[in-house]
Amino acid sequence: MAGAVLFPFFPNYAMPNFLLFSTKGIFVDGWPFIGGIVLILVSQIMKYGLRYQKKIDTLI
């Protein structure tokens, strides 16, 4: 998600078609931002699954 804010500051960065936010020289590219959100959601699901698996293993 940090790349969504940092990438637009690179000199040869092409402006995206999916711009989420733009104000006072700060641009947020949509695709890296959404990719970051998806990765966070998947990691939270995996963390919950591992915790649940450990709970089940202690019951057996």
Predicted model as a PDB file, atoms N, CA, C, CB and O in Angstrom, pLDDT in the B-factor column:
MODEL        1                                                                  
ATOM      1  N   MET A   1       0.821  -1.177   0.000  1.00 79.00           N  
ATOM      2  CA  MET A   1       0.000   0.000   0.000  1.00 79.00           C  
ATOM      3  C   MET A   1       0.871   1.249   0.000  1.00 79.00           C  
ATOM      4  CB  MET A   1      -0.938  -0.007   1.196  1.00 79.00           C  
ATOM      5  O   MET A   1       0.467   2.297  -0.504  1.00 79.00           O  
ATOM      6  N   ALA A   2       2.056   1.135   0.561  1.00 80.00           N  
ATOM      7  CA  ALA A   2       2.956   2.286   0.557  1.00 80.00           C  
ATOM      8  C   ALA A   2       3.403   2.603  -0.867  1.00 80.00           C  
ATOM      9  CB  ALA A   2       4.180   2.024   1.459  1.00 80.00           C  
ATOM     10  O   ALA A   2       3.641   3.762  -1.206  1.00 80.00           O  
ATOM     11  N   GLY A   3       3.516   1.569  -1.694  1.00 78.00           N  
ATOM     12  CA  GLY A   3       3.893   1.785  -3.089  1.00 78.00           C  
ATOM     13  C   GLY A   3       2.867   2.611  -3.844  1.00 78.00           C  
ATOM     14  O   GLY A   3       3.214   3.315  -4.793  1.00 78.00           O  
ATOM     15  N   ALA A   4       1.623   2.534  -3.437  1.00 77.00           N  
ATOM     16  CA  ALA A   4       0.574   3.312  -4.092  1.00 77.00           C  
ATOM     17  C   ALA A   4       0.818   4.804  -3.928  1.00 77.00           C  
ATOM     18  CB  ALA A   4      -0.797   2.939  -3.530  1.00 77.00           C  
ATOM     19  O   ALA A   4       0.404   5.598  -4.772  1.00 77.00           O  
ATOM     20  N   VAL A   5       1.487   5.189  -2.849  1.00 77.00           N  
ATOM     21  CA  VAL A   5       1.789   6.595  -2.609  1.00 77.00           C  
ATOM     22  C   VAL A   5       3.187   6.943  -3.109  1.00 77.00           C  
ATOM     23  CB  VAL A   5       1.663   6.924  -1.119  1.00 77.00           C  
ATOM     24  O   VAL A   5       3.408   8.049  -3.601  1.00 77.00           O  
ATOM     25  N   LEU A   6       4.144   6.001  -2.987  1.00 78.00           N  
ATOM     26  CA  LEU A   6       5.527   6.291  -3.346  1.00 78.00           C  
ATOM     27  C   LEU A   6       5.798   6.221  -4.849  1.00 78.00           C  
ATOM     28  CB  LEU A   6       6.435   5.338  -2.636  1.00 78.00           C  
ATOM     29  O   LEU A   6       6.583   7.020  -5.360  1.00 78.00           O  
ATOM     30  N   PHE A   7       5.172   5.288  -5.572  1.00 76.00           N  
ATOM     31  CA  PHE A   7       5.433   5.129  -6.999  1.00 76.00           C  
ATOM     32  C   PHE A   7       5.207   6.403  -7.808  1.00 76.00           C  
ATOM     33  CB  PHE A   7       4.570   4.038  -7.545  1.00 76.00           C  
ATOM     34  O   PHE A   7       6.021   6.705  -8.680  1.00 76.00           O  
ATOM     35  N   PRO A   8       4.139   7.167  -7.561  1.00 75.00           N  
ATOM     36  CA  PRO A   8       3.934   8.375  -8.375  1.00 75.00           C  
ATOM     37  C   PRO A   8       5.042   9.416  -8.244  1.00 75.00           C  
ATOM     38  CB  PRO A   8       2.633   9.008  -8.005  1.00 75.00           C  
ATOM     39  O   PRO A   8       5.115  10.321  -9.075  1.00 75.00           O  
ATOM     40  N   PHE A   9       5.901   9.324  -7.238  1.00 77.00           N  
ATOM     41  CA  PHE A   9       6.995  10.283  -7.093  1.00 77.00           C  
ATOM     42  C   PHE A   9       8.212   9.939  -7.960  1.00 77.00           C  
ATOM     43  CB  PHE A   9       7.415  10.358  -5.641  1.00 77.00           C  
ATOM     44  O   PHE A   9       9.111  10.766  -8.108  1.00 77.00           O  
ATOM     45  N   PHE A  10       8.252   8.727  -8.537  1.00 78.00           N  
ATOM     46  CA  PHE A  10       9.357   8.361  -9.419  1.00 78.00           C  
ATOM     47  C   PHE A  10       9.273   9.189 -10.693  1.00 78.00           C  
ATOM     48  CB  PHE A  10       9.333   6.842  -9.747  1.00 78.00           C  
ATOM     49  O   PHE A  10       8.175   9.453 -11.184  1.00 78.00           O  
ATOM     50  N   PRO A  11      10.418   9.605 -11.238  1.00 80.00           N  
ATOM     51  CA  PRO A  11      10.397  10.523 -12.387  1.00 80.00           C  
ATOM     52  C   PRO A  11       9.750   9.945 -13.651  1.00 80.00           C  
ATOM     53  CB  PRO A  11      11.797  10.939 -12.709  1.00 80.00           C  
ATOM     54  O   PRO A  11       9.082  10.689 -14.369  1.00 80.00           O  
ATOM     55  N   ASN A  12       9.918   8.668 -13.950  1.00 80.00           N  
ATOM     56  CA  ASN A  12       9.373   8.096 -15.184  1.00 80.00           C  
ATOM     57  C   ASN A  12       8.069   7.342 -14.967  1.00 80.00           C  
ATOM     58  CB  ASN A  12      10.384   7.172 -15.807  1.00 80.00           C  
ATOM     59  O   ASN A  12       7.683   6.522 -15.799  1.00 80.00           O  
ATOM     60  N   TYR A  13       7.396   7.607 -13.873  1.00 77.00           N  
ATOM     61  CA  TYR A  13       6.157   6.902 -13.564  1.00 77.00           C  
ATOM     62  C   TYR A  13       5.025   7.452 -14.415  1.00 77.00           C  
ATOM     63  CB  TYR A  13       5.815   7.022 -12.064  1.00 77.00           C  
ATOM     64  O   TYR A  13       4.786   8.659 -14.438  1.00 77.00           O  
ATOM     65  N   ALA A  14       4.335   6.568 -15.110  1.00 74.00           N  
ATOM     66  CA  ALA A  14       3.195   6.977 -15.931  1.00 74.00           C  
ATOM     67  C   ALA A  14       1.967   7.091 -15.035  1.00 74.00           C  
ATOM     68  CB  ALA A  14       2.944   5.965 -17.100  1.00 74.00           C  
ATOM     69  O   ALA A  14       1.718   6.216 -14.206  1.00 74.00           O  
ATOM     70  N   MET A  15       1.218   8.140 -15.195  1.00 68.00           N  
ATOM     71  CA  MET A  15       0.026   8.329 -14.371  1.00 68.00           C  
ATOM     72  C   MET A  15      -0.966   7.200 -14.646  1.00 68.00           C  
ATOM     73  CB  MET A  15      -0.627   9.713 -14.649  1.00 68.00           C  
ATOM     74  O   MET A  15      -1.209   6.858 -15.803  1.00 68.00           O  
ATOM     75  N   PRO A  16      -1.529   6.630 -13.608  1.00 67.00           N  
ATOM     76  CA  PRO A  16      -2.412   5.475 -13.767  1.00 67.00           C  
ATOM     77  C   PRO A  16      -3.797   5.865 -14.288  1.00 67.00           C  
ATOM     78  CB  PRO A  16      -2.551   4.747 -12.442  1.00 67.00           C  
ATOM     79  O   PRO A  16      -4.210   7.023 -14.228  1.00 67.00           O  
ATOM     80  N   ASN A  17      -4.480   4.868 -14.791  1.00 72.00           N  
ATOM     81  CA  ASN A  17      -5.861   5.075 -15.208  1.00 72.00           C  
ATOM     82  C   ASN A  17      -6.800   5.013 -14.023  1.00 72.00           C  
ATOM     83  CB  ASN A  17      -6.266   4.042 -16.248  1.00 72.00           C  
ATOM     84  O   ASN A  17      -7.934   5.487 -14.097  1.00 72.00           O  
ATOM     85  N   PHE A  18      -6.339   4.438 -12.941  1.00 75.00           N  
ATOM     86  CA  PHE A  18      -7.173   4.238 -11.762  1.00 75.00           C  
ATOM     87  C   PHE A  18      -6.556   5.014 -10.601  1.00 75.00           C  
ATOM     88  CB  PHE A  18      -7.313   2.716 -11.415  1.00 75.00           C  
ATOM     89  O   PHE A  18      -5.889   4.434  -9.743  1.00 75.00           O  
ATOM     90  N   LEU A  19      -6.778   6.307 -10.581  1.00 76.00           N  
ATOM     91  CA  LEU A  19      -6.239   7.185  -9.553  1.00 76.00           C  
ATOM     92  C   LEU A  19      -7.271   7.331  -8.444  1.00 76.00           C  
ATOM     93  CB  LEU A  19      -5.857   8.572 -10.143  1.00 76.00           C  
ATOM     94  O   LEU A  19      -8.379   7.809  -8.687  1.00 76.00           O  
ATOM     95  N   LEU A  20      -6.918   6.922  -7.231  1.00 75.00           N  
ATOM     96  CA  LEU A  20      -7.862   6.975  -6.123  1.00 75.00           C  
ATOM     97  C   LEU A  20      -7.966   8.356  -5.498  1.00 75.00           C  
ATOM     98  CB  LEU A  20      -7.470   5.981  -5.075  1.00 75.00           C  
ATOM     99  O   LEU A  20      -9.059   8.816  -5.167  1.00 75.00           O  
ATOM    100  N   PHE A  21      -6.831   9.012  -5.339  1.00 71.00           N  
ATOM    101  CA  PHE A  21      -6.805  10.240  -4.570  1.00 71.00           C  
ATOM    102  C   PHE A  21      -5.737  11.154  -5.133  1.00 71.00           C  
ATOM    103  CB  PHE A  21      -6.556   9.957  -3.078  1.00 71.00           C  
ATOM    104  O   PHE A  21      -4.650  10.685  -5.471  1.00 71.00           O  
ATOM    105  N   SER A  22      -6.010  12.430  -5.243  1.00 75.00           N  
ATOM    106  CA  SER A  22      -5.040  13.384  -5.743  1.00 75.00           C  
ATOM    107  C   SER A  22      -5.312  14.749  -5.116  1.00 75.00           C  
ATOM    108  CB  SER A  22      -5.089  13.463  -7.289  1.00 75.00           C  
ATOM    109  O   SER A  22      -6.376  15.336  -5.316  1.00 75.00           O  
ATOM    110  N   THR A  23      -4.343  15.240  -4.361  1.00 77.00           N  
ATOM    111  CA  THR A  23      -4.455  16.571  -3.777  1.00 77.00           C  
ATOM    112  C   THR A  23      -3.080  17.115  -3.431  1.00 77.00           C  
ATOM    113  CB  THR A  23      -5.345  16.543  -2.532  1.00 77.00           C  
ATOM    114  O   THR A  23      -2.248  16.393  -2.881  1.00 77.00           O  
ATOM    115  N   LYS A  24      -2.838  18.347  -3.736  1.00 81.00           N  
ATOM    116  CA  LYS A  24      -1.600  19.060  -3.381  1.00 81.00           C  
ATOM    117  C   LYS A  24      -0.341  18.272  -3.726  1.00 81.00           C  
ATOM    118  CB  LYS A  24      -1.596  19.382  -1.900  1.00 81.00           C  
ATOM    119  O   LYS A  24       0.592  18.223  -2.925  1.00 81.00           O  
ATOM    120  N   GLY A  25      -0.301  17.666  -4.881  1.00 75.00           N  
ATOM    121  CA  GLY A  25       0.881  16.936  -5.329  1.00 75.00           C  
ATOM    122  C   GLY A  25       1.009  15.531  -4.785  1.00 75.00           C  
ATOM    123  O   GLY A  25       2.019  14.874  -5.038  1.00 75.00           O  
ATOM    124  N   ILE A  26       0.034  15.048  -4.053  1.00 75.00           N  
ATOM    125  CA  ILE A  26       0.055  13.680  -3.537  1.00 75.00           C  
ATOM    126  C   ILE A  26      -0.947  12.864  -4.346  1.00 75.00           C  
ATOM    127  CB  ILE A  26      -0.281  13.635  -1.997  1.00 75.00           C  
ATOM    128  O   ILE A  26      -2.135  13.185  -4.395  1.00 75.00           O  
ATOM    129  N   PHE A  27      -0.452  11.811  -4.975  1.00 78.00           N  
ATOM    130  CA  PHE A  27      -1.287  10.940  -5.797  1.00 78.00           C  
ATOM    131  C   PHE A  27      -1.290   9.543  -5.190  1.00 78.00           C  
ATOM    132  CB  PHE A  27      -0.782  10.904  -7.269  1.00 78.00           C  
ATOM    133  O   PHE A  27      -0.266   9.082  -4.685  1.00 78.00           O  
ATOM    134  N   VAL A  28      -2.419   8.879  -5.236  1.00 80.00           N  
ATOM    135  CA  VAL A  28      -2.525   7.498  -4.759  1.00 80.00           C  
ATOM    136  C   VAL A  28      -3.014   6.651  -5.921  1.00 80.00           C  
ATOM    137  CB  VAL A  28      -3.492   7.380  -3.519  1.00 80.00           C  
ATOM    138  O   VAL A  28      -4.149   6.793  -6.377  1.00 80.00           O  
ATOM    139  N   ASP A  29      -2.139   5.764  -6.396  1.00 79.00           N  
ATOM    140  CA  ASP A  29      -2.472   4.851  -7.487  1.00 79.00           C  
ATOM    141  C   ASP A  29      -3.379   3.749  -6.945  1.00 79.00           C  
ATOM    142  CB  ASP A  29      -1.182   4.247  -8.130  1.00 79.00           C  
ATOM    143  O   ASP A  29      -3.101   3.174  -5.893  1.00 79.00           O  
ATOM    144  N   GLY A  30      -4.443   3.461  -7.649  1.00 80.00           N  
ATOM    145  CA  GLY A  30      -5.464   2.542  -7.154  1.00 80.00           C  
ATOM    146  C   GLY A  30      -5.065   1.091  -7.119  1.00 80.00           C  
ATOM    147  O   GLY A  30      -5.373   0.400  -6.148  1.00 80.00           O  
ATOM    148  N   TRP A  31      -4.382   0.594  -8.155  1.00 81.00           N  
ATOM    149  CA  TRP A  31      -4.102  -0.849  -8.212  1.00 81.00           C  
ATOM    150  C   TRP A  31      -3.165  -1.324  -7.115  1.00 81.00           C  
ATOM    151  CB  TRP A  31      -3.511  -1.203  -9.548  1.00 81.00           C  
ATOM    152  O   TRP A  31      -3.468  -2.336  -6.482  1.00 81.00           O  
ATOM    153  N   PRO A  32      -2.038  -0.655  -6.846  1.00 83.00           N  
ATOM    154  CA  PRO A  32      -1.214  -1.130  -5.715  1.00 83.00           C  
ATOM    155  C   PRO A  32      -1.939  -0.997  -4.377  1.00 83.00           C  
ATOM    156  CB  PRO A  32       0.103  -0.351  -5.659  1.00 83.00           C  
ATOM    157  O   PRO A  32      -1.738  -1.813  -3.478  1.00 83.00           O  
ATOM    158  N   PHE A  33      -2.775   0.022  -4.245  1.00 84.00           N  
ATOM    159  CA  PHE A  33      -3.518   0.211  -3.005  1.00 84.00           C  
ATOM    160  C   PHE A  33      -4.507  -0.932  -2.785  1.00 84.00           C  
ATOM    161  CB  PHE A  33      -4.256   1.555  -3.022  1.00 84.00           C  
ATOM    162  O   PHE A  33      -4.584  -1.484  -1.688  1.00 84.00           O  
ATOM    163  N   ILE A  34      -5.253  -1.283  -3.814  1.00 88.00           N  
ATOM    164  CA  ILE A  34      -6.216  -2.384  -3.699  1.00 88.00           C  
ATOM    165  C   ILE A  34      -5.485  -3.711  -3.508  1.00 88.00           C  
ATOM    166  CB  ILE A  34      -7.125  -2.448  -4.951  1.00 88.00           C  
ATOM    167  O   ILE A  34      -5.944  -4.568  -2.753  1.00 88.00           O  
ATOM    168  N   GLY A  35      -4.359  -3.886  -4.183  1.00 88.00           N  
ATOM    169  CA  GLY A  35      -3.558  -5.100  -3.980  1.00 88.00           C  
ATOM    170  C   GLY A  35      -3.089  -5.223  -2.540  1.00 88.00           C  
ATOM    171  O   GLY A  35      -3.090  -6.318  -1.978  1.00 88.00           O  
ATOM    172  N   GLY A  36      -2.688  -4.112  -1.941  1.00 89.00           N  
ATOM    173  CA  GLY A  36      -2.276  -4.128  -0.540  1.00 89.00           C  
ATOM    174  C   GLY A  36      -3.418  -4.489   0.392  1.00 89.00           C  
ATOM    175  O   GLY A  36      -3.231  -5.234   1.354  1.00 89.00           O  
ATOM    176  N   ILE A  37      -4.598  -3.961   0.107  1.00 92.00           N  
ATOM    177  CA  ILE A  37      -5.763  -4.286   0.933  1.00 92.00           C  
ATOM    178  C   ILE A  37      -6.097  -5.772   0.818  1.00 92.00           C  
ATOM    179  CB  ILE A  37      -6.981  -3.428   0.520  1.00 92.00           C  
ATOM    180  O   ILE A  37      -6.413  -6.416   1.819  1.00 92.00           O  
ATOM    181  N   VAL A  38      -6.030  -6.319  -0.398  1.00 94.00           N  
ATOM    182  CA  VAL A  38      -6.315  -7.747  -0.595  1.00 94.00           C  
ATOM    183  C   VAL A  38      -5.299  -8.602   0.162  1.00 94.00           C  
ATOM    184  CB  VAL A  38      -6.297  -8.106  -2.102  1.00 94.00           C  
ATOM    185  O   VAL A  38      -5.673  -9.589   0.795  1.00 94.00           O  
ATOM    186  N   LEU A  39      -4.026  -8.233   0.103  1.00 94.00           N  
ATOM    187  CA  LEU A  39      -3.010  -9.001   0.835  1.00 94.00           C  
ATOM    188  C   LEU A  39      -3.221  -8.933   2.339  1.00 94.00           C  
ATOM    189  CB  LEU A  39      -1.617  -8.493   0.491  1.00 94.00           C  
ATOM    190  O   LEU A  39      -3.021  -9.927   3.038  1.00 94.00           O  
ATOM    191  N   ILE A  40      -3.620  -7.775   2.844  1.00 94.00           N  
ATOM    192  CA  ILE A  40      -3.899  -7.663   4.274  1.00 94.00           C  
ATOM    193  C   ILE A  40      -5.078  -8.547   4.662  1.00 94.00           C  
ATOM    194  CB  ILE A  40      -4.183  -6.203   4.655  1.00 94.00           C  
ATOM    195  O   ILE A  40      -5.035  -9.223   5.690  1.00 94.00           O  
ATOM    196  N   LEU A  41      -6.123  -8.547   3.852  1.00 96.00           N  
ATOM    197  CA  LEU A  41      -7.281  -9.387   4.144  1.00 96.00           C  
ATOM    198  C   LEU A  41      -6.930 -10.869   4.123  1.00 96.00           C  
ATOM    199  CB  LEU A  41      -8.393  -9.107   3.149  1.00 96.00           C  
ATOM    200  O   LEU A  41      -7.356 -11.620   5.000  1.00 96.00           O  
ATOM    201  N   VAL A  42      -6.154 -11.295   3.126  1.00 97.00           N  
ATOM    202  CA  VAL A  42      -5.745 -12.703   3.039  1.00 97.00           C  
ATOM    203  C   VAL A  42      -4.879 -13.082   4.233  1.00 97.00           C  
ATOM    204  CB  VAL A  42      -4.982 -12.969   1.723  1.00 97.00           C  
ATOM    205  O   VAL A  42      -5.028 -14.173   4.783  1.00 97.00           O  
ATOM    206  N   SER A  43      -3.979 -12.198   4.638  1.00 96.00           N  
ATOM    207  CA  SER A  43      -3.124 -12.508   5.785  1.00 96.00           C  
ATOM    208  C   SER A  43      -3.935 -12.615   7.069  1.00 96.00           C  
ATOM    209  CB  SER A  43      -2.039 -11.446   5.942  1.00 96.00           C  
ATOM    210  O   SER A  43      -3.632 -13.451   7.921  1.00 96.00           O  
ATOM    211  N   GLN A  44      -4.955 -11.786   7.221  1.00 96.00           N  
ATOM    212  CA  GLN A  44      -5.804 -11.877   8.413  1.00 96.00           C  
ATOM    213  C   GLN A  44      -6.600 -13.180   8.422  1.00 96.00           C  
ATOM    214  CB  GLN A  44      -6.760 -10.676   8.483  1.00 96.00           C  
ATOM    215  O   GLN A  44      -6.786 -13.788   9.476  1.00 96.00           O  
ATOM    216  N   ILE A  45      -7.068 -13.605   7.257  1.00 97.00           N  
ATOM    217  CA  ILE A  45      -7.791 -14.879   7.159  1.00 97.00           C  
ATOM    218  C   ILE A  45      -6.861 -16.043   7.508  1.00 97.00           C  
ATOM    219  CB  ILE A  45      -8.378 -15.067   5.735  1.00 97.00           C  
ATOM    220  O   ILE A  45      -7.249 -16.965   8.226  1.00 97.00           O  
ATOM    221  N   MET A  46      -5.636 -15.988   6.994  1.00 96.00           N  
ATOM    222  CA  MET A  46      -4.671 -17.049   7.300  1.00 96.00           C  
ATOM    223  C   MET A  46      -4.319 -17.063   8.786  1.00 96.00           C  
ATOM    224  CB  MET A  46      -3.397 -16.871   6.460  1.00 96.00           C  
ATOM    225  O   MET A  46      -4.192 -18.132   9.382  1.00 96.00           O  
ATOM    226  N   LYS A  47      -4.163 -15.890   9.383  1.00 95.00           N  
ATOM    227  CA  LYS A  47      -3.847 -15.807  10.802  1.00 95.00           C  
ATOM    228  C   LYS A  47      -4.980 -16.406  11.643  1.00 95.00           C  
ATOM    229  CB  LYS A  47      -3.591 -14.345  11.209  1.00 95.00           C  
ATOM    230  O   LYS A  47      -4.725 -17.137  12.600  1.00 95.00           O  
ATOM    231  N   TYR A  48      -6.208 -16.101  11.289  1.00 95.00           N  
ATOM    232  CA  TYR A  48      -7.356 -16.666  11.992  1.00 95.00           C  
ATOM    233  C   TYR A  48      -7.401 -18.186  11.797  1.00 95.00           C  
ATOM    234  CB  TYR A  48      -8.669 -16.016  11.494  1.00 95.00           C  
ATOM    235  O   TYR A  48      -7.680 -18.922  12.743  1.00 95.00           O  
ATOM    236  N   GLY A  49      -7.131 -18.652  10.585  1.00 93.00           N  
ATOM    237  CA  GLY A  49      -7.138 -20.084  10.311  1.00 93.00           C  
ATOM    238  C   GLY A  49      -6.086 -20.835  11.105  1.00 93.00           C  
ATOM    239  O   GLY A  49      -6.352 -21.920  11.621  1.00 93.00           O  
ATOM    240  N   LEU A  50      -4.895 -20.265  11.206  1.00 92.00           N  
ATOM    241  CA  LEU A  50      -3.831 -20.912  11.984  1.00 92.00           C  
ATOM    242  C   LEU A  50      -4.184 -20.952  13.469  1.00 92.00           C  
ATOM    243  CB  LEU A  50      -2.494 -20.177  11.782  1.00 92.00           C  
ATOM    244  O   LEU A  50      -3.931 -21.948  14.147  1.00 92.00           O  
ATOM    245  N   ARG A  51      -4.760 -19.881  13.960  1.00 91.00           N  
ATOM    246  CA  ARG A  51      -5.165 -19.848  15.369  1.00 91.00           C  
ATOM    247  C   ARG A  51      -6.259 -20.882  15.634  1.00 91.00           C  
ATOM    248  CB  ARG A  51      -5.658 -18.434  15.761  1.00 91.00           C  
ATOM    249  O   ARG A  51      -6.243 -21.569  16.655  1.00 91.00           O  
ATOM    250  N   TYR A  52      -7.203 -20.982  14.708  1.00 91.00           N  
ATOM    251  CA  TYR A  52      -8.288 -21.956  14.846  1.00 91.00           C  
ATOM    252  C   TYR A  52      -7.747 -23.382  14.758  1.00 91.00           C  
ATOM    253  CB  TYR A  52      -9.361 -21.727  13.763  1.00 91.00           C  
ATOM    254  O   TYR A  52      -8.197 -24.261  15.493  1.00 91.00           O  
ATOM    255  N   GLN A  53      -6.789 -23.617  13.869  1.00 90.00           N  
ATOM    256  CA  GLN A  53      -6.197 -24.942  13.718  1.00 90.00           C  
ATOM    257  C   GLN A  53      -5.469 -25.361  14.994  1.00 90.00           C  
ATOM    258  CB  GLN A  53      -5.232 -24.965  12.525  1.00 90.00           C  
ATOM    259  O   GLN A  53      -5.571 -26.512  15.418  1.00 90.00           O  
ATOM    260  N   LYS A  54      -4.736 -24.431  15.606  1.00 89.00           N  
ATOM    261  CA  LYS A  54      -4.051 -24.747  16.862  1.00 89.00           C  
ATOM    262  C   LYS A  54      -5.056 -25.074  17.963  1.00 89.00           C  
ATOM    263  CB  LYS A  54      -3.156 -23.575  17.296  1.00 89.00           C  
ATOM    264  O   LYS A  54      -4.819 -25.957  18.787  1.00 89.00           O  
ATOM    265  N   LYS A  55      -6.167 -24.364  17.971  1.00 86.00           N  
ATOM    266  CA  LYS A  55      -7.206 -24.632  18.962  1.00 86.00           C  
ATOM    267  C   LYS A  55      -7.792 -26.029  18.784  1.00 86.00           C  
ATOM    268  CB  LYS A  55      -8.314 -23.582  18.867  1.00 86.00           C  
ATOM    269  O   LYS A  55      -8.017 -26.742  19.762  1.00 86.00           O  
ATOM    270  N   ILE A  56      -8.035 -26.415  17.541  1.00 85.00           N  
ATOM    271  CA  ILE A  56      -8.584 -27.733  17.234  1.00 85.00           C  
ATOM    272  C   ILE A  56      -7.563 -28.823  17.577  1.00 85.00           C  
ATOM    273  CB  ILE A  56      -8.989 -27.819  15.740  1.00 85.00           C  
ATOM    274  O   ILE A  56      -7.929 -29.878  18.095  1.00 85.00           O  
ATOM    275  N   ASP A  57      -6.281 -28.564  17.287  1.00 83.00           N  
ATOM    276  CA  ASP A  57      -5.248 -29.561  17.574  1.00 83.00           C  
ATOM    277  C   ASP A  57      -5.109 -29.810  19.078  1.00 83.00           C  
ATOM    278  CB  ASP A  57      -3.904 -29.111  16.992  1.00 83.00           C  
ATOM    279  O   ASP A  57      -4.807 -30.931  19.487  1.00 83.00           O  
ATOM    280  N   THR A  58      -5.322 -28.796  19.895  1.00 83.00           N  
ATOM    281  CA  THR A  58      -5.218 -29.018  21.335  1.00 83.00           C  
ATOM    282  C   THR A  58      -6.401 -29.801  21.877  1.00 83.00           C  
ATOM    283  CB  THR A  58      -5.106 -27.696  22.060  1.00 83.00           C  
ATOM    284  O   THR A  58      -6.284 -30.445  22.919  1.00 83.00           O  
ATOM    285  N   LEU A  59      -7.546 -29.760  21.189  1.00 73.00           N  
ATOM    286  CA  LEU A  59      -8.712 -30.521  21.634  1.00 73.00           C  
ATOM    287  C   LEU A  59      -8.586 -32.005  21.341  1.00 73.00           C  
ATOM    288  CB  LEU A  59      -9.957 -29.985  20.981  1.00 73.00           C  
ATOM    289  O   LEU A  59      -9.168 -32.835  22.039  1.00 73.00           O  
ATOM    290  N   ILE A  60      -7.829 -32.335  20.312  1.00 68.00           N  
ATOM    291  CA  ILE A  60      -7.711 -33.736  19.895  1.00 68.00           C  
ATOM    292  C   ILE A  60      -6.709 -34.447  20.709  1.00 68.00           C  
ATOM    293  CB  ILE A  60      -7.349 -33.847  18.449  1.00 68.00           C  
ATOM    294  O   ILE A  60      -6.476 -35.637  20.499  1.00 68.00           O  
TER     295      ILE A  60                                                      
ENDMDL                                                                          
END                                                                             
